[in-house]
């Protein structure tokens, strides 16, 4: 029944998608839609009634659990959905996961599912004695169990979790980066975010304040240096919020001025001020202690979420733009 396919689609997408990032309501909606799609070959199904002319035509030509219940159909729909990647690849992921959830749940029934159609041989995903009869009390139990598991593994914000349980058990770098962006970055009242992890290139545990994300790495300031912690160079990464702050974001354009103009308005503050941006002109530095986040050449400076207090650059700015992030104690 449709409710069982929806429940299993929610569960499977929460399990798979939750490994990468927060599973939002819109992602789940797409997963449920595609978990129902294969039953478009059945005019009495929820989707079949909505698309009755198409459903009736497919049913008359092929019958139920045939062409739309095959791996071939899964591959075709997955390829056809590739444009969704340009919107959000998590929407695209919902297509194969949703369809496979339908095929897998049909493979748990006594009728099985013909994955290799037009070969009609049914495939089963459970031992024979555990197979479910559609519409029976066992299917109602199936629905209840997987709705409960879906709520656990989806972990969406409206049920009290920022990331899924599976992401907490087996956290991926992408899920941790998404958690940082949603919980600790941006304007408003936030918490200081501390990051700890094992930095593989030098076999060292790294711990410090996260100053930002460049979309690929998390930038972490320790007592002595900066580290760009990414998917390929970090293990056992964890985030910890500590201390409320009010985060203020602003932007400044610089033209025909000295580098010292970067400090205007922030010279006497003890609050952390984080800067990101590019400057073009003529520059030199006495000693660049932080090449990971400060790239200096004779005519260009690139700043990557670095504390303003750590800059040691002199020179003349012809043109440039920087973003400031100021962390002020809350209350």
N, C-alpha and C positions, 0 to 999 in steps of 0.2 A: 504494500500500500504506500501511497505517497508520503504519509507521515513518517514511515520507517526509512524511506530513502532520504528524506530531509534530515532526519535525526542522524543517520549514519554519515551523510555528507557533511553536516556540521562537525561531527566528531573527527572525521578524517582530515578535514581542512584545518581544524583547530590543532590537530596533532602535527601535521606537516607544516602549515604556515606559521604556527607558533614557534617553530625552530628559528625563524628568521626575524620576526618582528611582532609588534602588537597586532592581534587579529581584530579588525574593526567590524562593525555591524555591516558596512557596505561590502567588505570582502566576503563575509558569511552569506549575504544575500545572493551574491553571484554564485557561490559554491552550491547553495541550495537550488538555485535555478537549474544549474547544469547537472545536479544530482537527480533532477526530475526529467531532464531532456530525453533520455532514452525511451521513456514511456510515451513519447509522442506517437508511437506506433499503436497505441491503445486508445480508441475514442472515448472509453469510459474513465480514463485517467484524468487527473486534475489538469495537466497540460494538454491532454488530448481534447478535452471539452473546450478549452480556450482556443486551440488551433484545430477545430473540428474538421474543416475541409482537407487540410494536409494530413491530419491523423487518419481520417477515413481512407484516404488514397493509399497511404503507406500500409495500413492494415489490410486492405483488399489485395494489394500487390504482393506484400511480403509476409503478412501475418504478424503476430506478437512475439517478442523476444527473438528477433532475427537480425536484420541488417543494422538496427540501431543499438543492438546489444553485443556488438563485436569489437575486437581490438582495432579493426580497420576503421570503424566509426570513431573510436577514441582518437586515433592518429589524425584523421581528417579534421575533426573538430579542433584538436589542439593546434594544428598548423593554421587553420582558418582563423583562430583567435589570436594569432601572433601580433596583429596591430595593437592589441590591448597593452603590450609591453611599453608602448610609447606613452600611455596614460599612467600605468602603474603595473609593474610586473606581477604584483601580488594578485591583481585581477586576472591576469593571464593564467597564473598558477591555479586559480579556482576552477578553471575549465577542465583540465585533465583530472584533477583531484575529484571534482564533483562527479564527472562521468564515471571514473573508475570506482568511486564509492557506490554508485548505482549497480554497476556490473558485479562488484564484489558482494553486495548485499543480496542480489539475485542469486549469486552462487552459493548463498547460505540456505536456499530453499530447496524443497524436494525436486523442483523442476530443473534446477541448475541454470547455467547461462552459456550460450554457444559462442564462446570467445573467438573461434576461428571460422565463423560463418563466412561463406555458404556451407562449410562443413557443419552439420547440425549436431555434432557430438557435444553434449553438455559438460561444462566444467563445474566443479564444486569446491567451495572454500571451507567446508566443514566435513568432519567424518559423517558417514551416512546416518548414524544413530542420533546425531545432533542437528540434522537438517530441519528447517522450519517450514510449516505449512502456511501459505499465505492466508491471512484473515483469521488465524487461530489465536488462542490465548498466548501461545508462545511468541507470536509476532508482537502482541501488545507488550509482553515482557521485554522483547528485543528493543522496541521503541523506548520504553522507560529507561532501560539500562543505558542506551546510547545517548539519550537526551541528557542524562546525568553526566556521562563522560564528556559530552560536548560542552556542557557548562564548565566543567573542570579544565578542559584543555584549551578552550577558546580564550578564557581569561580576559574578556573584553572589559572595558572600564566600567560599564554599567553594572557589572556584578562584582566590582571591587578589586579587580586586578589590573595592573598596568601591562604586564606581559603574561603569557600563558604559563601554566604549571610546567609544561614540557620545556619551555625556555629557561625556567628556573632550574630544572633538573639537569638539562643538557644545554647550557647557554651557548649560543653562537655569537660571533663578533657582531654580526648584523643586528641581532636582537638587542645586544647591549648598547650599540651605537644608537639605535632607535629609542631605547629607553632613556639614554642621556639627552637626546634632542627633545623628547616629549616631556621629561620631568625636570631637567635642570637648565636647559638652554632657553634663550628668549627673554623678553622683557617681563617685568612684574616681580611678584614675591616668589622667591625660589629658595633652594638650599645650595650651599657650597657642595660641589661634587668632588669626592675623593675617589681616585681610581687606584686599584692595585692589580698587578698581574705579573706573570713570569715572562721576562723579555728574552726571547730565545737566542738572538745573535750573540749575547754576552753571558748567557746562562745566569741571569740575575733577576731577583724580585724587584720590581719597580713600584713605588707608591708615591702619590702626590696629588695636587689639585689639578683637576681637568680644566684647562683654559678654553677649550672649544673643540669642534670637529670640523675638518675640512672636507667632509663627505667621504673620505677614504680612511682616515685615521682619527683617533682621539689624541689630542695633544695634552701631555701631562707634564707639569712642572714639579720636579723634585727639589730637594735642597741644593743640588749642585748642577742640574742640567735639565734639558727638555727631552722628552721621548715621544716619538710618533708611534703609537701603538695601533697596529692594524691586524687584519685577518691572518696574514701569513707569518707575522713575527711575534705573536703574543699567545700565551696560554693561560688558562685559569683567571680570566679577567673578571673583576668584580667592581661594582659601583657602590658608593656609600654616601648618603646625604648627611651633612653635619653643619648646623648653623644657618639660620634663616638670613637671607640677604634680599635687598631690593635691587633688581638688575635693570639698569638704564642703558638703552642703546642709542647711539647717535652717529652721525656721519660728518666728515669734514673734508672739504676740497682745498688743496694747497696749490698756489700758483706764485712763481717768482718770489720765493721766500726762503729763509734758512730752515734747516731741519729743526731748530729749536722751537719753531712754531707748533710742532707736534705736542709740546708740553704745555702750551698756553691753556690756563684754566685748571691744570692738574699738577702744578709744581709742588704745592704744599699739602697735597692730600695723602693720607695714609691708606686710603682705600685701594684695593686692587683695580687697576685700569688695564684692560686687555685690548690690544690693537691688532687690526688685520688690514692689509691693503698693499698698494704699490705706489712707489714714488719714482719719478724720473728726473734726472738732473746730473749733478756732479757730486760724488760722495767719496768719503773715506772713513775708515774706522780704526781706532787704535788697536783694539783686539776684539775679535768677534768670538765671544765665549759660547754662543748658542747658534751654530750654523744650521741646526735642524729647523729653526723657526725664523731665523734672520738670514736672508740671502742678500749679500752686498756685492755689487760690482761697481765699476767706476761711474756708470751712468744709470744704475737701477738698484732699488732696494725693494725686496719683497718681505712682508711681515705676515707671519702665519700664527695668529692667536698667541701673541707674546705679550708679557707684562711690559707696560711702558717703562717701568723702572729698570728693566733689563736692557734697554736700548743703549748703545754706546757708539752712535753714528754722528758724524759731522758732515757738513756740506750744504749744497744749495739745491732747492727743489724748484724745478721748472714747472712741473705739473704732477699732480697726484691726488689720490683719494684714499682715505682710511676710515675704518669703522671702529668706534670705541664701544667697549662694554665695561661699564662701571659697576662694581659689586659693593653696595653700601650696606652696613649692618641694619637689619630690620628692627623696627620698634625703637 
